[in-house]
Amino acid sequence: MATKKRKVDSECRVFKDEWTWKYFFTPIKNKPVCLIWNEAVAVFKEFNLSRHFMTKHNNATYEKMTEKERKQKSGALRASYEYVVAYNIAKSNKTFSDGEFVKTCLLQVSDILCPDQTRDFEAVSVSRKTITSRIEAINKQFVTQLESKISTFKFCSFALDESTDITDTAQLLIFIRGIDDNFGVTEELAFMRSLKGTTKGSDIFEEFQETITSLKVPLTTICNITTDQPPNMTGAKSGFVGKFNESFPGNEVVFLHCIIHQETLCKSALEMKHVLDVVIKIVNSIRSRALNHRQFQEFLYSLQSEYSDVLYYTKVRWLSAGRVFDRVWDLKDEIISFMEEKGMDECDHLKDMLWLSDFAFFTDIFSHINKLNLKLQGRNQLIHDTWGHIRGFKLQLNLFSKQLLKKDFTHFPRLKSIAVTEDKVKSYEKHVKCLHEEYGRRFQDFKAIEQDLEIFRMPFNLDCESVKPELRLELIELQCNTELKQLFLNVSKIEFYKALSKTTFPNLKSHAQKIISMYSSSYICEQVFSTMKLRKNSVRNRLTDHNLASLLRISSSQFLPDYDQLLESQSQFHLSHTPSCSSKD
């Protein structure tokens, strides 16, 4: 008589905790899974697990491990979960204590979806202290990766900027962008330096020198340093630039003033105080009083307006003036109705056609300036592109000036919608001319390298005799090659120069690598400062400078953590979270 085949499911086998450190297994979806190779075994049976371990992992590394070492190893494999949580907390600008919240959510979800795995989630330590140590470990790994990348750089550049945090500590951000022989571009936070005392040019230079020394950056690879324009940065004697040239005479570093900062300063050529003051007064009269603000919002809602509020003006924000003007212009009819109903006289200017004409002009011109500013923003911008945007805007200003003289308001839609006197048109044309002259007066540092940028941007249209002698023969050969000319039109600049023969065009490739690595602005520093304001605020003002630096590096980095390497380098794990030898049935 044939016997029935035994059903494994009916034997009610239970995973024992001691099997984790003995055989490096953990239960997942009712199956034991190997922590080393991530392979599943059919049933919870010690013989099966032991056979898998002896067959697959019976080498000198695991065989000679003591019980304590095996517990540490199994704990290390589990600790990979901790690194994943810590990395995502740092990357997403969350607080260290959020690890406990994540664990609570995981435990509640596991109780519903996979009750048998709740014990595994409980074993993961995501306390504030653990998250802090894991973030610090990831930060150190990123520094090691950056040092490895720097050793391959052919050229590199730095962007520097300084700002104060919530505790009035001056934080200096130093970003590095480098390029290797294969045209691989790396842009990372080199260091964040905390200045507890003065922020003189000598102080900033000392921190910079310590940075390039610790990262082992060869001075000969540095081709550009970009900063904003305060005296402690650009002073010829006591500023950072002066100290750098004094310490490294004969260097070929190109110092640039942030192109976005220069573009923002150009707006000072516009005489618009009489308009700006009135707009600010109108906005403040609505938003500074809580009752007025609530009633205005409700008023806009009752009219089903496109917008729900007016915007505050902030002088330090690049786009603030243009956006505030644009919003007030779009809501001017609603503002007049609301203020008349409330008996407020701030709206009288909105009924004055001469003032309204000025308001329309400045709103239109600011819309063009803001479009330019947005083009200059963003990471990984190449310097020839940003300089091209500035040159293009100067041509636009020339066009605007000619059109205004002809009373052609094609590019001034708000001005076109109202009646404008002859005298006003002439004054607007003068404003545009003044703005054009200001754009021409600034950006002298970029004009000094304009020919180098043009060689990179359009090598086929240049007069070969006008360029550097070492590039002339290579440019002639390049311009006579029709295949390369077609390739130039079909691929990006980086891909094109990467495809050039190193033996035929060594100087052109080197020139392109230098241009690609250069910073045109300190935008990346400003972006990270915004993150810093969110990270270290009035609620988290006890965040240490060391932890702040780790958070900013991870959140801004393009590197990814190597969890296997982190586990190997981890010297000690939380043994309190490793499974004990006792089993619970």
C-alpha positions in Angstrom: 0.0 0.0 0.0 1.5 3.3 -1.1 2.1 5.8 1.7 0.9 9.4 1.4 3.6 12.0 0.7 4.3 14.1 3.7 3.2 17.7 3.5 5.9 20.1 4.7 3.3 22.8 5.5 1.6 20.6 8.0 4.7 20.2 10.1 4.5 23.8 11.4 8.2 24.4 11.3 9.4 27.6 13.0 12.6 29.6 12.2 14.9 29.7 15.1 16.8 32.9 15.9 20.1 31.0 16.4 20.1 30.0 12.7 20.8 33.6 11.8 24.3 33.7 13.3 24.9 29.9 12.8 24.1 29.7 9.1 23.5 33.4 8.1 19.8 33.0 7.2 16.8 35.1 7.9 13.0 34.4 7.3 11.4 36.2 4.4 7.9 35.4 3.1 7.8 32.1 5.0 11.1 31.0 3.5 14.7 31.0 4.9 16.8 33.3 2.8 20.6 33.4 2.8 22.0 36.7 4.0 25.2 36.2 2.0 23.9 35.1 -1.4 20.3 36.0 -1.1 19.2 32.5 -2.0 16.1 30.8 -0.6 15.8 27.3 0.9 12.6 25.3 0.7 11.7 24.8 4.3 12.6 25.8 7.9 14.7 22.8 8.5 18.1 23.0 10.2 19.6 20.2 8.2 18.8 22.1 4.9 20.2 25.3 6.2 23.3 23.6 7.5 23.8 21.8 4.2 23.5 25.0 2.3 26.1 26.7 4.5 28.5 23.8 4.4 28.2 23.5 0.6 28.2 27.1 -0.4 30.1 29.0 2.3 32.4 26.4 3.9 35.5 28.4 3.2 38.3 29.7 5.5 36.5 33.0 6.0 33.3 31.6 7.6 34.6 28.3 8.9 37.1 29.8 11.3 34.6 32.4 12.7 33.9 32.2 16.4 30.3 32.4 17.6 30.9 36.1 18.5 32.3 36.8 15.1 29.4 35.1 13.4 26.9 37.2 15.4 28.8 40.3 14.3 28.8 39.3 10.7 25.1 38.5 10.7 24.5 41.8 12.4 26.5 43.5 9.7 24.3 42.0 7.0 21.3 43.3 8.8 22.9 46.7 9.3 22.7 47.3 5.6 19.0 48.2 6.3 20.2 50.9 8.7 22.5 52.5 6.0 19.6 52.5 3.5 17.3 54.4 6.0 20.2 56.8 7.0 21.0 57.6 3.4 17.4 58.4 2.5 17.0 60.5 5.6 20.0 62.6 4.7 19.1 62.8 1.0 15.5 63.9 1.8 16.4 66.6 4.4 14.7 64.8 7.2 15.7 64.8 10.9 17.8 62.1 12.5 14.9 61.1 14.8 12.7 60.3 11.7 14.4 56.8 11.7 12.2 55.8 14.6 9.1 57.0 12.7 10.2 54.9 9.7 10.6 51.9 11.9 7.2 52.3 13.5 5.6 52.5 10.0 7.5 49.4 8.9 6.4 47.4 12.0 2.8 48.3 11.5 2.9 47.4 7.8 4.7 44.2 8.5 2.0 43.2 11.0 -0.5 43.4 8.2 1.4 42.2 5.1 4.0 39.8 6.6 3.6 39.1 10.3 6.3 36.5 10.2 8.9 39.2 9.4 8.0 41.6 12.2 10.9 40.2 14.2 13.3 41.2 11.4 12.2 44.8 11.4 12.4 44.9 15.1 16.1 43.9 14.9 17.0 46.9 12.8 18.3 49.8 14.8 17.3 53.2 13.5 17.7 55.3 16.6 18.9 58.9 16.4 22.4 57.8 17.5 22.6 55.0 15.0 21.4 57.2 12.1 24.0 59.8 13.0 26.8 57.2 12.9 25.6 55.7 9.7 25.3 59.2 8.0 28.9 59.9 9.2 30.1 56.7 7.7 28.4 57.5 4.3 29.9 60.9 4.4 33.4 59.5 4.9 32.9 57.1 2.0 31.8 60.0 -0.2 35.0 61.9 0.7 37.0 58.8 -0.2 35.2 58.5 -3.5 35.9 62.2 -4.2 39.6 61.8 -3.4 39.7 58.9 -5.9 38.0 61.0 -8.6 40.4 64.0 -7.9 43.4 61.8 -8.6 42.1 61.3 -12.2 41.3 65.0 -12.9 43.1 66.7 -15.7 41.5 70.1 -14.9 39.3 71.3 -12.0 37.6 74.4 -10.8 36.2 75.7 -7.5 33.1 77.7 -6.6 33.2 79.5 -3.2 30.6 81.3 -1.2 30.0 82.2 2.4 26.8 82.7 4.5 25.7 82.6 8.1 23.5 80.0 9.6 20.8 80.4 12.3 23.5 80.5 15.1 25.4 83.3 13.2 28.3 80.9 12.4 29.8 81.8 9.0 29.7 78.7 6.8 32.1 78.6 3.8 31.0 76.2 1.0 33.7 75.0 -1.4 32.5 73.1 -4.5 34.8 71.4 -7.0 34.1 70.4 -10.6 36.7 68.3 -12.4 37.1 66.4 -15.7 39.2 63.3 -16.4 40.8 62.2 -19.7 37.6 60.4 -20.8 35.6 63.6 -20.3 33.9 62.3 -17.2 32.7 65.3 -15.2 32.4 65.3 -11.4 30.8 68.1 -9.4 30.8 67.6 -5.6 30.9 69.5 -2.3 34.7 69.6 -1.5 34.2 70.9 2.1 32.1 73.0 4.3 34.3 75.1 6.6 32.9 76.8 9.7 34.4 80.2 10.5 33.9 81.0 14.2 35.8 84.3 14.1 36.5 86.8 11.3 35.7 86.2 7.7 38.7 88.1 6.2 40.3 87.1 2.9 43.1 85.5 4.8 40.7 83.4 6.8 38.9 82.2 3.7 42.2 81.5 1.9 43.5 79.4 4.8 40.4 77.3 4.8 40.7 76.9 1.0 44.3 75.9 1.2 43.5 73.3 3.9 40.8 71.9 1.6 43.0 71.4 -1.4 45.7 70.0 0.8 43.5 67.4 2.5 41.9 66.4 -0.8 45.4 66.3 -2.5 44.3 68.6 -5.3 47.4 69.5 -7.5 47.7 73.2 -8.0 48.5 72.7 -11.7 45.1 71.2 -12.4 43.2 74.3 -11.0 42.1 76.4 -13.9 39.3 78.5 -12.5 37.9 79.9 -9.2 34.4 81.5 -9.1 33.2 83.6 -6.2 30.7 86.4 -5.5 32.0 89.9 -5.3 32.5 91.0 -1.6 35.9 92.7 -0.8 37.0 89.7 1.4 36.8 87.5 -1.8 38.1 89.8 -4.6 40.4 92.2 -2.8 43.7 92.5 -4.7 45.8 92.6 -1.6 44.0 91.4 1.5 41.1 89.5 -0.3 41.0 85.8 -1.1 42.2 86.5 -4.7 45.1 88.6 -3.5 46.2 86.0 -0.9 46.0 83.3 -3.6 48.1 85.2 -6.1 50.6 86.1 -3.3 51.0 82.5 -2.2 51.0 81.0 -5.8 52.7 83.6 -8.0 52.7 82.9 -11.7 49.5 80.7 -11.5 47.2 80.6 -14.6 43.9 80.4 -12.6 41.0 82.4 -14.1 39.0 84.2 -11.4 35.4 84.9 -12.2 32.7 86.9 -10.5 29.4 84.9 -10.4 27.5 85.6 -13.6 24.1 85.4 -11.9 25.2 87.9 -9.2 26.5 90.3 -11.9 23.3 89.9 -13.9 21.2 90.8 -10.8 23.3 93.9 -10.1 22.5 95.2 -13.6 19.0 95.9 -12.4 20.4 98.8 -10.4 20.6 100.8 -13.6 16.8 101.0 -13.7 15.4 104.1 -11.9 12.2 102.5 -10.5 12.1 103.5 -6.9 8.9 105.5 -7.4 7.2 102.3 -8.7 8.8 99.8 -6.3 7.9 101.8 -3.2 4.2 102.0 -4.2 4.0 98.3 -5.0 5.6 97.4 -1.7 3.2 99.7 0.2 0.2 98.1 -1.6 1.4 94.6 -0.7 2.2 95.5 2.9 -1.1 97.2 3.4 -2.8 93.9 2.5 -0.5 91.3 4.1 0.8 93.1 7.2 -2.7 93.2 8.8 -4.2 89.8 9.5 -7.8 90.8 9.1 -7.1 92.6 5.8 -5.2 89.6 4.6 -7.9 87.1 5.4 -10.6 89.3 3.8 -8.5 89.8 0.7 -8.0 86.1 0.2 -11.7 85.5 0.7 -12.5 88.3 -1.7 -10.2 86.7 -4.4 -11.9 83.3 -3.8 -15.4 84.8 -4.2 -14.3 86.2 -7.5 -12.8 82.9 -8.6 -9.5 84.7 -9.3 -6.6 82.8 -10.8 -4.4 83.8 -7.8 -5.2 83.5 -4.1 -2.8 86.1 -2.7 -0.2 88.8 -3.4 3.5 88.1 -2.9 5.9 89.8 -0.4 9.0 91.5 -1.9 12.4 90.2 -0.8 15.4 92.2 -1.9 17.9 89.3 -1.7 15.9 87.0 -3.9 16.8 87.1 -7.6 13.3 86.9 -9.1 11.3 88.6 -6.3 10.8 92.1 -7.9 9.6 90.7 -11.2 7.2 88.2 -9.6 5.8 90.7 -7.2 5.2 93.2 -10.0 3.6 90.6 -12.2 1.2 89.4 -9.5 0.1 93.0 -8.5 -0.4 93.8 -12.2 -2.6 90.8 -12.8 -4.6 91.5 -9.6 -4.7 95.3 -10.0 -8.5 95.4 -10.7 -9.3 93.2 -7.7 -6.9 95.3 -5.5 -8.7 98.5 -6.5 -12.1 97.1 -5.7 -11.0 95.6 -2.4 -9.3 98.8 -1.2 -12.1 101.1 -2.3 -14.5 98.9 -0.3 -12.2 99.1 2.7 -11.6 102.9 2.3 -7.9 102.5 1.8 -6.1 105.2 -0.3 -3.1 103.1 -1.3 -4.8 102.2 -4.5 -4.8 105.8 -5.9 -1.6 105.1 -7.9 -3.3 102.2 -9.7 -5.8 104.7 -11.1 -3.1 107.2 -12.2 -2.4 106.4 -15.9 1.1 108.0 -15.9 2.2 105.9 -12.9 0.4 102.8 -14.3 2.3 103.3 -17.6 5.6 103.1 -15.6 4.4 100.1 -13.7 3.5 98.3 -17.0 6.9 99.0 -18.5 8.9 97.8 -15.5 6.7 94.7 -15.2 7.4 93.9 -18.8 11.1 94.5 -18.6 11.4 92.4 -15.4 9.6 89.5 -17.1 12.5 89.5 -19.7 15.1 89.8 -17.0 13.6 86.9 -15.0 13.6 84.7 -18.0 17.3 85.4 -18.4 18.0 84.7 -14.8 16.2 81.3 -14.9 18.4 80.3 -17.9 21.5 81.0 -15.9 20.4 78.9 -13.0 20.8 75.1 -12.6 23.6 72.6 -11.9 26.1 71.4 -14.5 25.8 74.6 -16.6 28.6 75.0 -19.1 30.2 78.4 -19.1 29.9 79.0 -22.8 26.1 78.5 -22.5 25.6 81.0 -19.7 27.8 83.6 -21.4 25.8 83.0 -24.6 22.6 83.8 -22.7 24.1 87.2 -21.6 25.2 88.1 -25.1 21.8 87.1 -26.5 20.0 89.3 -23.9 22.2 92.3 -24.9 21.1 91.9 -28.5 17.4 91.7 -27.2 17.9 95.0 -25.4 19.1 96.6 -28.6 16.0 95.3 -30.4 13.7 96.6 -27.5 15.3 100.1 -27.8 14.7 100.3 -31.5 11.1 99.0 -31.2 10.2 101.5 -28.5 11.3 104.4 -30.7 8.9 103.2 -33.3 6.2 102.7 -30.6 6.3 99.0 -31.4 5.2 97.3 -28.1 5.3 93.7 -29.4 7.5 92.5 -26.5 5.8 94.8 -24.0 2.3 93.3 -23.8 1.3 95.2 -20.6 2.5 98.5 -21.9 0.6 97.8 -25.2 -2.6 97.4 -23.3 -2.7 101.0 -22.0 -2.3 104.5 -23.5 1.3 105.7 -23.4 2.4 109.3 -24.0 5.3 110.3 -26.3 7.4 111.5 -23.4 7.0 108.2 -21.6 8.1 106.2 -24.6 11.3 108.2 -24.9 12.0 107.7 -21.2 11.5 104.0 -21.5 13.9 103.9 -24.4 16.5 105.6 -22.3 15.9 103.1 -19.5 16.5 100.2 -21.9 19.7 101.9 -23.2 21.0 102.4 -19.6 20.3 98.8 -18.9 22.2 97.8 -22.1 25.2 100.0 -21.1 25.2 98.3 -17.6 25.3 94.9 -19.2 28.2 96.1 -21.3 30.0 97.6 -18.4 29.9 94.4 -16.3 31.1 90.9 -17.2 34.6 92.2 -18.0 36.1 89.0 -16.6 34.0 86.9 -19.0 35.0 89.2 -21.9 38.6 88.5 -21.1 38.1 84.8 -21.9 35.6 85.3 -24.7 37.9 84.0 -27.4 38.6 80.8 -25.5 34.9 80.3 -25.1 34.3 80.9 -28.8 36.9 78.3 -29.8 35.0 75.7 -27.7 31.6 76.9 -28.8 32.1 77.1 -32.6 35.6 75.9 -33.7 34.5 75.6 -37.4 33.8 79.3 -37.9 36.9 80.9 -36.5 39.8 82.6 -38.2 42.7 80.2 -37.4 45.2 83.0 -37.4 43.4 84.9 -34.5 43.7 82.0 -32.0 46.6 80.8 -29.8 49.5 79.5 -31.9 49.4 76.0 -30.4 45.8 75.6 -31.6 46.1 76.9 -35.2 47.3 73.7 -37.0 44.7 71.6 -35.2 41.9 74.0 -36.0 42.8 74.0 -39.7 42.7 70.2 -39.8 39.5 70.2 -37.9 37.8 72.7 -40.2 38.8 70.7 -43.3 37.3 67.5 -41.9 33.7 67.2 -43.2 32.9 64.1 -41.1 33.8 65.9 -37.8 31.8 68.9 -38.9 28.7 66.7 -39.3 29.4 65.0 -35.9 29.6 68.5 -34.3 26.1 69.2 -35.5 24.6 65.9 -34.3 26.1 65.4 -30.8 26.7 67.4 -27.6 29.8 69.5 -27.2 31.2 67.0 -24.6 30.6 64.0 -26.8 32.1 65.8 -29.8 35.4 66.7 -28.1 35.5 63.3 -26.5 35.4 61.7 -29.9 38.4 63.7 -31.2 41.6 61.8 -31.7 44.0 62.4 -28.8 47.0 62.1 -31.2 45.7 64.5 -33.8 44.0 67.1 -31.6 45.7 67.0 -28.2 45.6 70.7 -27.6 42.0 71.1 -28.7 40.9 68.3 -26.4 42.9 69.8 -23.5 41.3 73.3 -24.2 37.8 71.8 -24.2 38.5 69.9 -20.9 39.5 73.2 -19.3 36.4 75.1 -20.5 34.0 72.2 -19.5 35.4 72.2 -15.9 35.0 76.0 -15.4 32.3 77.5 -13.1 30.3 80.4 -14.5 28.4 81.0 -11.2 28.2 80.1 -7.6 24.6 78.9 -8.1 25.4 75.5 -6.6 26.6 77.2 -3.3 23.4 79.3 -3.1 21.3 76.2 -3.7 23.0 74.3 -0.8 22.7 77.4 1.4 18.9 77.2 0.9 19.1 73.6 2.1 21.2 74.6 5.0 18.6 77.2 6.1 16.0 74.3 6.1 18.3 71.9 7.9 19.6 74.1 10.6 16.7 76.3 11.7 15.2 77.6 14.9 14.0 74.1 15.8 17.3 72.3 14.9 19.8 75.0 16.0 21.8 72.5 18.0 22.8 70.6 14.9 26.6 70.5 15.0 28.8 71.8 12.2 30.2 68.4 11.6 26.8 66.8 11.2 25.6 69.7 9.1 28.5 69.2 6.8 27.7 65.5 6.4 24.1 66.2 5.6 24.9 68.9 3.0 27.4 66.6 1.3 25.1 63.7 1.0 22.1 65.7 0.0 24.0 67.5 -2.8 26.2 64.6 -3.9 25.8 62.7 -7.1 27.7 59.7 -5.6 25.8 56.6 -4.4 26.7 54.7 -1.3 28.4 51.4 -1.6 26.6 49.4 1.1 28.9 46.3 0.8 31.9 48.4 1.3 30.3 50.2 4.3 29.5 46.9 5.9 33.1 45.6 5.4 34.6 48.8 6.9 32.3 48.8 9.9 34.4 47.8 12.8 31.6 47.3 15.4 27.9 46.7 15.2 25.1 46.9 17.8 25.4 43.4 19.3 22.3 44.2 21.4 20.3 44.0 18.1 21.8 40.7 16.9 19.7 37.6 17.5 20.3 35.7 20.7 20.9 31.9 20.9 17.5 31.2 22.5 14.6 30.4 20.2 11.0 31.3 20.7 8.5 28.8 19.4 
